[in-house]
Amino acid sequence: MAIKIRIIRSVDYLDITDEGEVNFPESRKALEAILQEEIGSDCDILLDYRRTQWVLSTDEIFQLVEVILRTNDAFRDRIALLLLPGVNFDSAHFRSLCEAKTDTPIRTFTNYEDAVQWFY
């Protein structure tokens, strides 16, 4: 069976203020717009944070993932996050946030090939 993976780069929806801070309300709206326009329910989602120059906390990244979780028809059933190695990201905390909110399979990766392979 063919797998469809929709890659959403953080630079495509993160809204940055003139002061260099992430504007989360606008970023969530932009992500919602991407989900409504471009994604079908037959796709898995790969969120690519590798080119993100801004320091996002684990909780802030989860807030952005929640936008996808609230859009039930936005994806088939899996979400992968691609992060740079060594970033200030707490995988265990992220996993506990996910487990408390959803049974949707969500995994984090630091390697593109590993992330894509997980969908197969």
C-alpha positions as a Markdown table, in Angstrom:
| # | Residue | x | y | z |
|---|---|---|---|---|
| 1 | Met | 0.0 | 0.0 | 0.0 |
| 2 | Ala | 1.3 | 3.5 | -0.9 |
| 3 | Ile | 1.9 | 5.9 | 2.0 |
| 4 | Lys | 1.3 | 9.6 | 1.6 |
| 5 | Ile | 3.3 | 11.8 | 3.8 |
| 6 | Arg | 2.7 | 15.5 | 4.0 |
| 7 | Ile | 5.7 | 17.4 | 5.2 |
| 8 | Ile | 5.0 | 20.7 | 6.9 |
| 9 | Arg | 8.0 | 22.9 | 7.6 |
| 10 | Ser | 7.9 | 25.1 | 10.6 |
| 11 | Val | 9.1 | 28.1 | 8.6 |
| 12 | Asp | 5.9 | 27.8 | 6.5 |
| 13 | Tyr | 3.6 | 28.7 | 9.5 |
| 14 | Leu | 5.7 | 30.2 | 12.3 |
| 15 | Asp | 4.9 | 33.9 | 12.6 |
| 16 | Ile | 7.8 | 35.9 | 14.0 |
| 17 | Thr | 7.4 | 39.3 | 15.5 |
| 18 | Asp | 9.8 | 42.2 | 14.8 |
| 19 | Glu | 11.4 | 41.4 | 18.1 |
| 20 | Gly | 12.2 | 37.9 | 17.0 |
| 21 | Glu | 9.6 | 36.2 | 19.2 |
| 22 | Val | 7.2 | 33.5 | 17.9 |
| 23 | Asn | 3.7 | 34.8 | 17.7 |
| 24 | Phe | 1.8 | 31.6 | 18.8 |
| 25 | Pro | -1.8 | 32.8 | 18.1 |
| 26 | Glu | -0.9 | 33.7 | 14.5 |
| 27 | Ser | 1.3 | 30.6 | 14.1 |
| 28 | Arg | -1.6 | 28.4 | 15.1 |
| 29 | Lys | -3.9 | 30.1 | 12.7 |
| 30 | Ala | -1.4 | 29.7 | 9.9 |
| 31 | Leu | -1.0 | 26.0 | 10.7 |
| 32 | Glu | -4.8 | 25.6 | 10.7 |
| 33 | Ala | -4.9 | 27.2 | 7.3 |
| 34 | Ile | -2.4 | 24.8 | 5.9 |
| 35 | Leu | -4.3 | 21.8 | 7.4 |
| 36 | Gln | -7.6 | 23.0 | 5.9 |
| 37 | Glu | -6.2 | 23.8 | 2.4 |
| 38 | Glu | -3.6 | 21.2 | 1.7 |
| 39 | Ile | -4.0 | 18.0 | 3.6 |
| 40 | Gly | -6.3 | 15.1 | 3.0 |
| 41 | Ser | -7.3 | 12.5 | 5.5 |
| 42 | Asp | -5.3 | 10.0 | 3.7 |
| 43 | Cys | -1.9 | 11.5 | 4.6 |
| 44 | Asp | 0.4 | 11.1 | 7.6 |
| 45 | Ile | 2.1 | 14.2 | 8.8 |
| 46 | Leu | 5.8 | 15.0 | 9.2 |
| 47 | Leu | 6.5 | 18.3 | 11.0 |
| 48 | Asp | 9.9 | 19.5 | 10.1 |
| 49 | Tyr | 11.5 | 21.8 | 12.8 |
| 50 | Arg | 15.1 | 21.5 | 11.5 |
| 51 | Arg | 15.3 | 25.0 | 10.0 |
| 52 | Thr | 13.7 | 26.6 | 13.0 |
| 53 | Gln | 16.1 | 29.2 | 14.3 |
| 54 | Trp | 13.9 | 30.1 | 17.3 |
| 55 | Val | 14.1 | 28.2 | 20.5 |
| 56 | Leu | 10.8 | 26.5 | 21.0 |
| 57 | Ser | 10.2 | 24.7 | 24.3 |
| 58 | Thr | 8.8 | 21.2 | 24.4 |
| 59 | Asp | 5.4 | 22.6 | 25.6 |
| 60 | Glu | 5.3 | 25.2 | 22.8 |
| 61 | Ile | 5.9 | 22.5 | 20.2 |
| 62 | Phe | 3.2 | 20.4 | 21.8 |
| 63 | Gln | 0.8 | 23.4 | 21.5 |
| 64 | Leu | 1.4 | 23.4 | 17.8 |
| 65 | Val | 0.9 | 19.6 | 17.5 |
| 66 | Glu | -2.5 | 20.1 | 19.3 |
| 67 | Val | -3.7 | 22.2 | 16.4 |
| 68 | Ile | -3.3 | 19.1 | 14.2 |
| 69 | Leu | -5.0 | 16.8 | 16.9 |
| 70 | Arg | -8.0 | 19.1 | 17.0 |
| 71 | Thr | -8.4 | 18.9 | 13.2 |
| 72 | Asn | -9.6 | 15.3 | 13.1 |
| 73 | Asp | -9.8 | 15.0 | 9.3 |
| 74 | Ala | -6.4 | 16.6 | 8.7 |
| 75 | Phe | -4.4 | 13.4 | 8.6 |
| 76 | Arg | -4.7 | 9.6 | 8.6 |
| 77 | Asp | -3.3 | 8.5 | 11.9 |
| 78 | Arg | 0.4 | 9.3 | 12.5 |
| 79 | Ile | 2.4 | 12.4 | 13.2 |
| 80 | Ala | 6.2 | 12.5 | 13.2 |
| 81 | Leu | 8.4 | 15.5 | 14.3 |
| 82 | Leu | 11.8 | 16.0 | 12.9 |
| 83 | Leu | 14.1 | 18.0 | 15.2 |
| 84 | Leu | 17.7 | 19.0 | 15.1 |
| 85 | Pro | 20.0 | 16.8 | 17.2 |
| 86 | Gly | 21.0 | 18.5 | 20.5 |
| 87 | Val | 18.1 | 21.0 | 20.6 |
| 88 | Asn | 16.6 | 21.7 | 24.0 |
| 89 | Phe | 13.8 | 19.3 | 23.6 |
| 90 | Asp | 12.6 | 16.9 | 26.3 |
| 91 | Ser | 11.4 | 13.7 | 24.5 |
| 92 | Ala | 10.1 | 12.1 | 27.7 |
| 93 | His | 8.1 | 15.1 | 28.6 |
| 94 | Phe | 6.7 | 15.5 | 25.1 |
| 95 | Arg | 5.7 | 11.8 | 25.1 |
| 96 | Ser | 3.9 | 12.2 | 28.4 |
| 97 | Leu | 2.0 | 15.3 | 27.0 |
| 98 | Cys | 1.0 | 13.3 | 24.0 |
| 99 | Glu | -0.1 | 10.3 | 26.0 |
| 100 | Ala | -2.3 | 12.5 | 28.2 |
| 101 | Lys | -4.1 | 14.0 | 25.3 |
| 102 | Thr | -4.4 | 11.4 | 22.5 |
| 103 | Asp | -3.8 | 7.8 | 21.5 |
| 104 | Thr | -2.6 | 9.1 | 18.1 |
| 105 | Pro | 0.9 | 7.7 | 17.4 |
| 106 | Ile | 3.3 | 10.6 | 17.6 |
| 107 | Arg | 7.1 | 10.1 | 17.4 |
| 108 | Thr | 10.1 | 12.4 | 17.4 |
| 109 | Phe | 13.2 | 11.9 | 15.2 |
| 110 | Thr | 16.5 | 13.7 | 14.5 |
| 111 | Asn | 17.1 | 11.9 | 11.2 |
| 112 | Tyr | 14.9 | 12.4 | 8.2 |
| 113 | Glu | 15.3 | 8.8 | 6.9 |
| 114 | Asp | 14.3 | 7.3 | 10.3 |
| 115 | Ala | 11.2 | 9.5 | 10.4 |
| 116 | Val | 10.0 | 8.5 | 6.9 |
| 117 | Gln | 10.8 | 4.8 | 7.6 |
| 118 | Trp | 8.6 | 4.9 | 10.7 |
| 119 | Phe | 5.6 | 5.6 | 8.5 |
| 120 | Tyr | 6.2 | 2.3 | 6.6 |
